[in-house]
Amino acid sequence: MKNRCLVFLVFLLFLALPAVSRAGSDTVSALDYGARCDGKTDDTAAFQRAVDDSAMHGTQLTFRGVCHVAALAVPDGAASFSLDGRGNTLVFSKGGLSLRNSGSGKATLYEIRNLRIETVSKSAAVALRLEGNVKGGIDALTVEGFGTGIAIRNASDARIARSFFRSPAGGRAISIAGTLDSARKPVAFASNNDVTDVTVLHGTGVFLGPAVQGTKIRNLRVLEAQYGVFAESGPGDEDLSISESYLEGRKAGIFADGLPFLRIVDSSADLPGSGADAHWAAFHLAGMFGGILSGSNVWGASAAHSPVIVAGGNIAITGNQITGLTGGPCMALSPHTDRSRPPMLVADNTCWAAGGYRLMNEGGILGAHNLWSGTDNHSWKSVDFSPAD
C-alpha cells in the first residue's frame, strides 16, 4: 500500500513540473515559468528563466500572448537557442534580446522566427543583438520602433529572411559590423551574412560598418528611407552583393564608396515621396575596385538635379536605364587616373537625361552604345568611350 501511495505521489509531482523538466520534451513555453503574457504584467524574471532553461537543455522556447519585459539575454556561450514566437509579441521597456558567444570554441547555433518585437521606450537601442561566435537564422521577424532592428557585431553566417522593420527616421533596420583596433586594423570580422525578402520603412535599410565581408542582399525593399544600403568604407571591407532590390532613399539608394568587389544587379533606386537631398544619387559608388553595376534602373530622376549615378575606379557599368528627364547629368564618372590599372567600363546604358555623361578626370574609360536624350528629350545620341578619353 505504501509503495502505491509513493508511486501516486511521484506521478502528481511529475504533472506539476514545468514541461522543460519532462524527459523527451522538445518545446517549452514561457508560461510554464510563470510568465503571464497578458499585455500588462512585467514578465522579465519569468521569461528570463525560460530563456536560460531553454538554452541549457536545447529545447525550443515558445509563448502565447503579449509579454512585457525589460530586456533579455541568452547565456553567453550557450550551445544553442531556439525561439518560435508563433506570431506573438515581446514588448521591451529597456533593451532587447541579446545573443552572445565570446568564446572561440563551438559556435552558438540559434533560430528565431515568427516573432513580433516592439518597444515602449524611445531610447531602446537594439531589438536583437547578435555578437561573437554565433550562427543561425532569423525568419518572419517584425520589429517596430527600435533605433536598430538587428545588430550583428563580429558575427558570421546569419540568415535574415521574410522580415519587416519600421524604423525611426535616423534608425537602422539591420546593422552589420566587425571591429578595428586603435590602429584601424581589423581584429574581428562580420562575414557571410545574408538578407533576403526583407522590407524596411524609414531609417536605413542595411548599414555596413568596418571589417565586413561577404554580405549578400536579395529582394530588399526599402521605402521612404534615408539610405537603402549604406556601406561605411573601412579596412577589410569587401564583397557586397545586392540583387533584385527596390531602394528608396532621401540621400541615396545605395552609398558604397571605395568598397572592393561590389556587385549590384537587377535592382532599382527611386526618390522617396517626401523628396530628396540636393546631392541625391541613386547609386553612389566612388573609388571602386572590381565593382559591377548592371541591369539596374533609376526611377523618378526627373526630380533630381545631381548625377543619379556617381561612380569611380574600375567599376563596370553596363545595361542600366535611367528614366525621367533631369536637368543634371545622368552619370558622373571618375575612372582611375593610373593607366596601369584596369579601365572603367561603361556600356549599353540608356539615360533620359539632358546632361548626359560627365567625365570628372582624364582616367581610363572604355565602352560603347551608351544612349542619352537631348534637351528636347527626343534627340537621342550615342556615346562611346575609348581609353584615350
N, C-alpha and C positions, 0 to 999 in steps of 0.2 A: 504493500500500500504506500509505504514511504517513497519507494522508487517511482511509482506512478505520479505521486504529487511533485516529486523533484523534476521529472520529465515535463510535466504540465507547466511548472513554474519557469523552466528554461524556455519552453515554447512561447510563453507570454512575453518574456524578456526579449526574445528574438523579434517578435512582432513590434515591440516598442522601439527597437533600434532604428536609426535612420537608414535609408536604403543603401548609403555608401558603405555601411558596415556589413552588409549581407554578401556572403561569398558569391562570386559569379556575377555581380551586378555590373553592367557596363555604363549605366546612366544614373545620375543623381540629380536631385532638384534642390535649389537653394531654399525652397520652402521647408525641406526636411531639417534644415539647420536653424529654423526659427524666423526666416525672412517672411514678412507679411506680404510685400509687393502689392500694397493696396493703394499706392499713389500718394501716401502722406506719411507713413511711418519711416523713421530712419533705420534702414536695413543694413547699415555698413558692417557692423560686427558680425551679424549672421551670414551675410553674403561673403565676407572675407573668410570666415571659417569654411564655407562651402568651396571657395576657390582653393584654399590651402589643401583641403582633404582631397578634392578632385585631382589636383596636380600630384599629390603624393601617391594616390592609388591608380592614376592613369585612367580615370573614368571621365565620361563626358558630363559636363555640367549644363543643366537647363534651369529654366524658371518660368513662371507664368504670372503675367500682370505687369505693373509698373513699379519698379523698385527704385527707391530714393537712397542714394549712397553718397558719401563724401568723396572717397577715392578708393581704388582697389589695386592690389599688386600681386602678381603671381610670384611665388617664392623664387628668388634668384637661383638659377641653375636647375630648376625642375626638369625632369626628363621629358615631360610633355604637358600640354594644356589644351583642352578642347571645350569650347563654349558654343552651344547651339541655343540662340535666343528664341527660336521658334516664333519669330515675329513680335516678340515682346520688347519692352523698353527699360533701359537703365538711365536714370536721371542723376547726374553728378552735380554736387554743390561746390566742390573744392578742386577737383582734378579730373582724372580719367582712369583708364585701365592701363597698367604698366606691366610689360613682359620683358624681363631682362635676364641675360646669362652672361656674367662677367668672366666666366672660365674659358679655357682653351681646349677643353676635352670634348665630350659629346655635346652636340647642339640640342637645345630645347626645341622640340617639334610642337607646333601649335596649329590649331584650326579654330577660327572664329567665324560664325556665319549666322544669317537670319536674325540680325540684331539691330535694334534702333538705339542710338546713343544721343542724349540731349544734355544740356546744362542749364542750370538756373543762375549761374554766375557769369557776369560779364568778363571776369578775369581768368576764367578757366582756359588754360593754355592748350592742352593736348588731350584729345579724346582717347586715342590709342597710341601708346608709345612702345616701339619695338627696338630693343637695344642689345648689341653684342651678338653672341653666338646663338641666335635664334633663327629658325627656318620654318616656313609654313605658308598657309593660305588664309585669305580673308574673302568671304563671299557673301553677297547680299547684305551689306552693311549700309545703314543710313545714319548720317551724322549731321546734327543741327547745332549751329551756334558757336562751335569751338574755334579758337584762334587758329589751331592746326587740327585737322581731322586725324590723319595718321602721320606720326613722326617716326621715320626709320633712321636710326643712328648706328653706324658701324655694323649694320646687319645686312645679310645677303639672302637671296633666294626667297623673297617674299612674293606672293602671287595675290594681287588685289583685283577682284573681279565683281562685276554686276552690282556696283555700289553707287550711292548718291550722297553728295556733300552740299550743304548750304552753309557758306562761309560768310563772315563779316567782310566788309569792303577791303580791309587790309590783311585778311586771313589767307591761309594756305590749306587747300584740301589735303594734299599729300606732300610731305617734305622728306627728302632723302639726302643724307649727308654722311661723309666719313669724318675723319679727324686729322688735323695738321698739328705738328709740333710748333715750338716757338720760332723755328727757322722756316716755317711754312713748308715742311716736308711731310708727306702722308705717313701716318703711323697706323691708321686703320681705314679700311675701305668699306663702302656700301656697294655691293656688286650683284649683278644679275637679278635685279628686281623688276617685276612685270606689273603693268597696269593695263587692264583690259575691260572694255564695256563699262566705263565709269562716266558719270555725269556730275558736273560741278556748276553751281550757281554762285556767282560773285567771287571775290578774292582772287587767288591764283590757283589754277588747276593743279599743276605739278611744279614744285620748286626743287631744283637740284643744287646742292651745295658742293663744297670741295670734296675731292677723293671719292668720286662716284664713277663707277664703270659698269658698262653692260646693261643699261636701263632700256627696257622695251615698253613702248606705249602704243596701244592699238585701240581704235574706236573710243577715243576720249572726246567727250562733248563738254565744252566749257562755254558758259553763257553769261553775258553781262559782267565780265570779269576785268581785272587789271591786266593779267597775262594769262594766256592759255597754258604755256610752258615757259618757265624761266630757268635757265641754266647759268649758275654763277661760276664762271670760268676760274679754275684753280689748278694747282699741281695735282697730277694724277688723273684728272678728268678725261674721259674718252668714251666713245662707243655709245651714243644715244640714238635709238631708232624710234621714229614716230610714224605711224601709218593709219590711214582710214579714219582720220580725226577731224572734228569741226571745232574751231577755236575762235571765240570772240574775246578780244582783249582791248581795253581802253588804251593801253600803252603799246602792246604788240600781241600778235597771235603766238609767235614763238620768238623768244630772245635767247640766243645761244652763241654769243661771240666767242671765238677762239677755242671751240670745242673740237678736238680731233675725232675723225671717223663718225661724223654726224650723218644720219640718213633720215630724210623726210620724204615720204612718198604718199601719193593718193590722199592728200589732206587738203583742207580748206581753212582759210582765215578770213575773218569778217570784222567790221567795226560793230561794237555793241550799239543797241538802240539809243543809249544815253549819250552817244558821241565818242570822240576820241581825242587824245592829246595832239598837239600841233605836230609833233615829230613821230606820229604813229607809223609803225611798219607792220605789215603782215608777217614777214619773216626777216628778222634782224640777225644776220649771220656773217659778221665781220671776222677776218683773221682765221679763216678755216684751213684745216689740213685734212685732205681726203674726204671732204663732205659731199653730200648729194642732196639736191632739191629737185624732185622730179614728179611729174604727173599731178601737180597740185594746183589749187585755184585760189584766187583772191576775189572776194565779193565786196561790193559797196565802196569800191575805190573812188567813185565819183565824189565822195565826201572827204577824201584825203588830199592833202596838198604837199605831202612829203613823199619821197620814194617808197613805194609799197614793198619793194624787196631791196634790202641793203645787204650786199654780200661782198666778201673779200677773201683773199687767199687763193687756193687752188680748188675751190668748190666747183662741182659740175651742176649747172642749172639747165635742165632740159625738160621740154614738153609741158611747161606750165602755162596757165592762162590767167590774165588779169582782166576782169570785166568791169566796165563802167568808166566813162571818160573822167579824167582828173587833170587839174592844172599842173600838177607836179610830174616828175619823171616816173616812168614805170619802174626802172631799176637804177640804183647807184652802185657801180661796180669798182672794186679796188683790188685788182689782182696783185700777186707778189711782184715787187719790182726786181727781185733777184731772178734773173732769167735762167739760172741753173735749176730753179725749182719748176715742177710741172705747171703749165699754164692753167688759167681758169677756163672752163668750158661753158659757153653759153650758146645753146642751140635749140631750134624748134619751139621757141616760146612765142606766145601771142599776147600783145599788150594793147588794150584800148586806152591809150594814154598819150596825151598831147606832147608830153615832154620826152618820150622815147627812152633811150638807154644812155645814161650818163656815165662816162669814164672818169674816175676820180684821180687816176695816175697813169703812168705810161708802162705799167706792168704787162706781163704776158697774158694774152687772152685770145681764144680762138673759138669758132663756131659759126654756123650758118642757119639760114631760114628763120631768123627772128623777125616777126612782124609787129608793126605798130601803126596806129591810125594817126593821120594828120590832125591839125587843129579843127578841121571840119568833120572829123570822125568818119570820113569816107575815103580819104586819100591814103590808102594803105601803102606802106613802104616795107621793104625787106632789108634787114641789117645783117651783114656778115662781118665776122671778126677774123683777123689773122694775127699771128704772133708779133707782127710789127706795130699793131695798133697801140 
